[in-house]
Amino acid sequence: MKISELNKKKVILAPYNDLSIKLRNTLPEDIYFAGFVDNFKSEDGVFSSKNLPKHEAVIINSPNHWRKIAAAFDTSKVYLYNMLGYDIISYDEYIKFVEEEQFFDVLLLPSNKSNIYDLSIIARELKKLNISSAIIDISSNINKNFKEGLEENNDIRTVHKDQVGYTKRKAILSSTDWQVGFCHPFLKKARENGELTIGIVDGIEDFEDADYLYQRNAYETVEFVLLMGKDDQSHLKHKVEKTSIVGLPKMWSLVNERSSLPRNDRVMINVNFTYGSFEEVREEWVNDVMSACQSAELPFIISQHHADNGSFQTELVSTKNVYDTINDTSIVVSRFSTVILESLAMGRQVIYFNPHGETVKLYADPEGAYQIAKTIPELINCLKIAKNDRSYGKNEARQFLERKCNISSTIPPGKLAAYRVKNLIEERELISLTPEYKYEMDQRYCARKAYHQYDIQSHEDEWRLEVYLHALGLMVKNRFTSIADVGCGSGFKLMTYFKDYSTLGLELPKNVNVLKEKYPDKNWKVSDFSSQVQEISTDVIICSDVIEKIANPDELLSYLDRQSFEYLILSTSARELVYSQDDPAMFGPPKNLTHQREWNFEEFQSYLSKFFDVIDHRITNYHQATQMMICKKKRK
């Protein structure tokens, strides 16, 4: 309803704060202002709830504490100001809205406009996985840019922060976990209650809080963290198995749709002194950059962060968003900011100008990807270098972005992030996002850590037949007489192709009992990879489609190395043949729930070579994505 509908009524405002004072000065003339009410203030014209002036309505102007304040009044007279896009809304109507029970699989928690964009990308990918999500609106009623972010991504459902207590969910994905107004207390309580809490690094991060006035302990409140790149992970080593490298969602299109440089050089001055960070040096910093540009005879334009409170001449400030402004320029000068990454991704020359002594280490060593200046003369020199060599740092920039943002991934970061959320919802206790022991696999790979037993007695020769036929060829060619099958499954292939040889089949206890009943005249044994003695003496050992099911494959390979054999034949899935290049399962965990991990061809070669001499490694069945390896004992 409109506030004008309270005409002719005596109105009190609560609490006594800047918001209420501002509202008091804009009340329509026909509304009779009876005073402020605040139990914690004792100034003139401020009443307590025990000494209320006569009134017919109470307007509460407090985004966070409205419920506590309302408890002091007859709530039938209470209205809340600037909620849900209304001038005022009755307390009872708002309570009805707040307490409406809802369910979303994932609640997405941003703290600024930039976060909203990245979380919206992830929300669209979650939808493709049949996972529902909604963005928590923590400040659209008081923050213009936050409101714009929601409006520009209005295809994503929203939940007001006042509703979250009545909104059921499976997980919370948050861009920040330290914001004191809402994010930190909300996430802290959720984690204490055992809820699944996930953070996502949404820009360059001062993990050490080197240049912050307080200890934020970034991404320590949430349990799991999705990271931009390897360098971020180095700051969370103590919880590495609960972190996963995914990249920066909004970076994907910048890297893969790189724009061409403008014909004439122009400098973008990135003004991003926000949230109390070095705001006192903003004006001097901007003036120094403008002076250096003039000395280097380079035109410039200012791009101002939406939360930066600086005041500049209108004609100097770009009216376009930051990406369009970068697109119109060839050189970017910035302080510590995600714009450094975004500009490099768009193929621009970057100069990190730090005369005010930022001490954060994460971007202090660009290794040639961009230049750093600490004085005006140094900045002038950097500008001239950038002007004269447009290819400066091009190769180094790509390597730098790989470490920071995972740009080599063929999987869009938003898609991989959504898959990681799905993994955690479904298998929170069963997976390690970044295993401590990688078994020569990609650092980004996520593996399971618990064995899933399954019924294999119905299997015959529909899988890996060619592996057994290759073993048969070795037996015939070398006139061997004995063969062992480690993980023999139903025994069908062993009994079909090797019934005339001396055979040994190893399986789990449940399966061995069945095999002994089915083939009582053959040799069957319970597998025990922890055994430290030699249990097998044979010509050939087959170990087909076992290694991917073992939680600790080192144990299996060490066991095989202790046995006596002439040839060892191993087979497993080749990951690059199982999944398309943009399938997030390429980085695990496998879609086959019985698999702990799946190696690609190169990784498997590297891993097995640590234990055995590999004499043959090939793809034997493209349709079934089979890679097979023939090994011998390492020469002593």
RAZI-V648174 format. One record per pair of residues at least 12 apart in sequence whose C-alpha atoms are under 6 Angstrom apart, sorted by the first residue. I is the first residue (numbers start at 0). J is the second residue. D is the distance in Angstrom with one decimal. If there is no record, write none. Layout:
# RAZI-V648174
i->(I | I)
j->(J | J)
d->(D | D)
This chain:
# RAZI-V648174
i->(0 | 1 | 2 | 2 | 6 | 6 | 7 | 7 | 8 | 8 | 8 | 9 | 9 | 9 | 9 | 9 | 10 | 10 | 10 | 10 | 10 | 10 | 11 | 11 | 11 | 11 | 12 | 12 | 12 | 12 | 13 | 13 | 13 | 14 | 14 | 15 | 15 | 19 | 56 | 56 | 57 | 57 | 57 | 58 | 58 | 59 | 59 | 60 | 77 | 78 | 97 | 98 | 100 | 100 | 101 | 102 | 102 | 102 | 103 | 103 | 103 | 104 | 104 | 104 | 104 | 104 | 105 | 105 | 105 | 105 | 105 | 106 | 106 | 106 | 106 | 107 | 107 | 107 | 107 | 107 | 107 | 108 | 108 | 109 | 111 | 112 | 112 | 112 | 115 | 117 | 117 | 120 | 121 | 121 | 124 | 124 | 125 | 133 | 133 | 134 | 135 | 135 | 135 | 135 | 136 | 136 | 136 | 137 | 170 | 170 | 171 | 172 | 172 | 173 | 174 | 174 | 176 | 176 | 177 | 196 | 196 | 197 | 197 | 197 | 198 | 198 | 199 | 199 | 200 | 202 | 203 | 209 | 223 | 223 | 224 | 225 | 225 | 225 | 226 | 226 | 226 | 227 | 227 | 227 | 227 | 227 | 228 | 228 | 228 | 228 | 228 | 228 | 229 | 230 | 230 | 240 | 240 | 240 | 240 | 241 | 242 | 243 | 243 | 244 | 245 | 246 | 246 | 246 | 247 | 248 | 248 | 253 | 253 | 254 | 257 | 260 | 264 | 265 | 265 | 265 | 265 | 266 | 266 | 266 | 266 | 267 | 267 | 267 | 267 | 268 | 268 | 268 | 269 | 269 | 270 | 271 | 271 | 272 | 273 | 273 | 291 | 295 | 300 | 301 | 301 | 301 | 302 | 329 | 330 | 330 | 330 | 331 | 332 | 332 | 333 | 333 | 334 | 334 | 349 | 350 | 350 | 350 | 351 | 352 | 352 | 352 | 353 | 354 | 354 | 367 | 367 | 368 | 368 | 368 | 409 | 409 | 410 | 415 | 429 | 429 | 430 | 430 | 430 | 431 | 431 | 432 | 433 | 439 | 439 | 440 | 444 | 444 | 445 | 445 | 446 | 446 | 446 | 446 | 447 | 448 | 449 | 451 | 455 | 455 | 456 | 459 | 480 | 481 | 481 | 481 | 481 | 481 | 482 | 482 | 482 | 482 | 482 | 483 | 483 | 483 | 483 | 484 | 484 | 484 | 485 | 485 | 486 | 486 | 487 | 487 | 503 | 503 | 504 | 505 | 505 | 505 | 505 | 506 | 506 | 507 | 507 | 508 | 528 | 528 | 533 | 533 | 535 | 536 | 537 | 538 | 538 | 539 | 539 | 539 | 539 | 540 | 541 | 542 | 543 | 543 | 544 | 544 | 547 | 547 | 547 | 547 | 548 | 548 | 566 | 566 | 567 | 567 | 568 | 568 | 569 | 569 | 570 | 570 | 571 | 571 | 572 | 572 | 572 | 573 | 573 | 573 | 573 | 573 | 574 | 574 | 574 | 575 | 576 | 577 | 611 | 611 | 611 | 611 | 612 | 612 | 612 | 613 | 614 | 614 | 615 | 615 | 616)
j->(87 | 86 | 86 | 87 | 29 | 30 | 29 | 30 | 30 | 31 | 55 | 31 | 32 | 33 | 54 | 55 | 31 | 32 | 33 | 54 | 56 | 57 | 33 | 34 | 35 | 57 | 35 | 57 | 58 | 59 | 35 | 36 | 59 | 36 | 37 | 35 | 37 | 60 | 76 | 77 | 76 | 77 | 78 | 78 | 79 | 79 | 80 | 80 | 90 | 90 | 162 | 165 | 165 | 166 | 166 | 166 | 167 | 168 | 131 | 132 | 168 | 130 | 131 | 132 | 168 | 169 | 132 | 168 | 169 | 170 | 171 | 132 | 133 | 134 | 171 | 133 | 134 | 135 | 171 | 172 | 173 | 135 | 173 | 174 | 145 | 144 | 145 | 148 | 148 | 248 | 249 | 413 | 413 | 417 | 414 | 417 | 417 | 156 | 157 | 157 | 157 | 158 | 159 | 160 | 158 | 159 | 160 | 160 | 195 | 196 | 196 | 197 | 198 | 198 | 198 | 199 | 218 | 220 | 215 | 221 | 222 | 221 | 223 | 224 | 221 | 224 | 224 | 225 | 226 | 337 | 337 | 359 | 241 | 242 | 242 | 242 | 243 | 244 | 243 | 244 | 245 | 244 | 245 | 246 | 247 | 404 | 244 | 246 | 402 | 403 | 404 | 405 | 402 | 402 | 403 | 431 | 432 | 433 | 434 | 432 | 432 | 432 | 433 | 443 | 412 | 404 | 405 | 412 | 412 | 412 | 413 | 344 | 345 | 344 | 345 | 329 | 329 | 298 | 299 | 328 | 329 | 299 | 328 | 330 | 331 | 299 | 300 | 301 | 331 | 301 | 302 | 332 | 302 | 333 | 303 | 304 | 307 | 307 | 306 | 307 | 379 | 379 | 315 | 315 | 316 | 317 | 317 | 347 | 347 | 348 | 349 | 349 | 349 | 350 | 351 | 352 | 351 | 352 | 369 | 369 | 370 | 371 | 371 | 371 | 372 | 373 | 373 | 373 | 374 | 392 | 395 | 392 | 395 | 396 | 580 | 581 | 581 | 583 | 447 | 448 | 446 | 447 | 448 | 445 | 446 | 445 | 445 | 602 | 606 | 602 | 586 | 587 | 587 | 588 | 587 | 588 | 595 | 596 | 595 | 550 | 550 | 593 | 488 | 489 | 489 | 491 | 500 | 500 | 501 | 502 | 537 | 538 | 502 | 537 | 538 | 539 | 540 | 502 | 503 | 504 | 540 | 504 | 540 | 541 | 505 | 542 | 505 | 506 | 504 | 505 | 522 | 523 | 523 | 523 | 524 | 525 | 526 | 525 | 526 | 525 | 526 | 525 | 555 | 558 | 561 | 562 | 562 | 563 | 564 | 564 | 565 | 564 | 565 | 566 | 567 | 567 | 568 | 569 | 569 | 570 | 570 | 571 | 594 | 595 | 596 | 597 | 594 | 595 | 630 | 631 | 629 | 630 | 628 | 629 | 627 | 628 | 626 | 627 | 625 | 626 | 624 | 625 | 626 | 599 | 600 | 624 | 625 | 626 | 597 | 598 | 599 | 599 | 624 | 624 | 630 | 631 | 632 | 633 | 630 | 631 | 633 | 630 | 629 | 630 | 628 | 629 | 628)
d->(5.6 | 5.2 | 5.7 | 6.0 | 5.1 | 4.8 | 5.5 | 5.3 | 5.7 | 5.9 | 6.0 | 4.7 | 5.9 | 5.9 | 4.8 | 5.2 | 6.0 | 5.1 | 5.5 | 5.6 | 4.9 | 5.7 | 5.2 | 5.1 | 5.6 | 5.0 | 4.8 | 5.9 | 5.0 | 6.0 | 5.7 | 5.0 | 4.9 | 5.6 | 4.9 | 5.8 | 5.6 | 5.8 | 4.8 | 6.0 | 5.9 | 4.7 | 6.0 | 4.8 | 5.7 | 5.0 | 6.0 | 5.2 | 5.5 | 5.2 | 4.6 | 5.8 | 5.4 | 5.8 | 4.8 | 5.6 | 4.7 | 5.8 | 5.3 | 5.3 | 5.2 | 6.0 | 5.1 | 5.8 | 4.9 | 4.9 | 4.6 | 5.8 | 5.9 | 4.8 | 5.5 | 5.6 | 5.2 | 5.9 | 4.8 | 5.9 | 4.5 | 5.9 | 6.0 | 4.9 | 5.8 | 5.3 | 4.4 | 5.4 | 5.7 | 5.9 | 4.8 | 4.9 | 6.0 | 5.6 | 5.9 | 5.8 | 4.7 | 5.7 | 5.5 | 5.9 | 5.3 | 4.7 | 4.8 | 4.6 | 5.7 | 4.8 | 5.6 | 5.7 | 5.9 | 4.7 | 5.6 | 5.2 | 4.8 | 5.9 | 5.0 | 4.7 | 5.6 | 4.8 | 5.7 | 5.0 | 5.8 | 6.0 | 5.6 | 5.1 | 5.5 | 5.5 | 4.6 | 5.5 | 5.9 | 4.5 | 5.6 | 4.5 | 5.3 | 5.3 | 5.2 | 5.3 | 4.9 | 5.8 | 4.7 | 5.7 | 4.9 | 5.9 | 5.8 | 4.6 | 5.8 | 5.8 | 5.8 | 3.9 | 5.3 | 4.7 | 5.4 | 5.9 | 5.4 | 4.4 | 4.6 | 5.2 | 5.3 | 5.9 | 5.8 | 5.3 | 5.4 | 4.5 | 5.4 | 5.5 | 5.7 | 5.3 | 5.9 | 5.6 | 5.2 | 4.7 | 5.0 | 5.0 | 5.9 | 4.8 | 4.9 | 5.8 | 5.7 | 4.9 | 5.0 | 5.9 | 5.5 | 5.2 | 5.5 | 4.9 | 5.6 | 4.4 | 5.7 | 4.7 | 5.6 | 5.7 | 5.1 | 5.8 | 4.7 | 4.7 | 6.0 | 5.1 | 5.1 | 5.0 | 4.8 | 5.2 | 5.8 | 5.6 | 5.9 | 5.0 | 5.1 | 5.9 | 5.7 | 5.9 | 4.6 | 5.8 | 5.6 | 5.4 | 5.7 | 4.7 | 5.9 | 4.9 | 6.0 | 4.8 | 5.2 | 5.9 | 5.6 | 5.5 | 5.2 | 5.9 | 4.8 | 5.5 | 4.7 | 5.9 | 4.9 | 5.8 | 4.9 | 4.3 | 5.7 | 5.5 | 5.7 | 4.7 | 4.7 | 4.1 | 6.0 | 5.4 | 4.4 | 5.2 | 5.7 | 5.7 | 5.7 | 4.1 | 5.6 | 5.9 | 5.6 | 4.5 | 5.5 | 5.7 | 5.4 | 5.7 | 4.5 | 5.5 | 4.8 | 5.2 | 6.0 | 4.9 | 5.6 | 5.2 | 4.6 | 5.3 | 6.0 | 5.1 | 5.7 | 5.8 | 4.4 | 5.3 | 5.6 | 5.7 | 4.6 | 5.9 | 5.3 | 5.4 | 5.1 | 5.7 | 5.8 | 4.8 | 5.8 | 5.6 | 4.5 | 5.8 | 4.8 | 4.9 | 5.8 | 4.7 | 4.9 | 5.0 | 5.5 | 5.0 | 5.6 | 6.0 | 5.0 | 5.7 | 4.8 | 5.9 | 4.9 | 5.5 | 5.1 | 5.2 | 5.2 | 5.5 | 6.0 | 5.5 | 5.6 | 5.4 | 5.6 | 5.1 | 5.3 | 4.6 | 5.1 | 4.9 | 5.0 | 5.7 | 5.9 | 4.9 | 5.8 | 4.8 | 4.9 | 4.8 | 5.3 | 4.7 | 5.5 | 4.8 | 5.3 | 5.7 | 5.5 | 5.9 | 4.6 | 5.3 | 5.8 | 5.3 | 5.7 | 5.0 | 5.7 | 4.6 | 5.7 | 5.2 | 5.6 | 4.3 | 5.9 | 5.7 | 5.5 | 4.9 | 6.0 | 4.9 | 5.8 | 5.4 | 5.8 | 5.6 | 5.6 | 5.6 | 4.7 | 5.7 | 5.2 | 5.9 | 6.0 | 6.0 | 5.4 | 5.0 | 5.5 | 5.3 | 5.1 | 4.5 | 5.8 | 5.6 | 5.7 | 5.1 | 4.4)
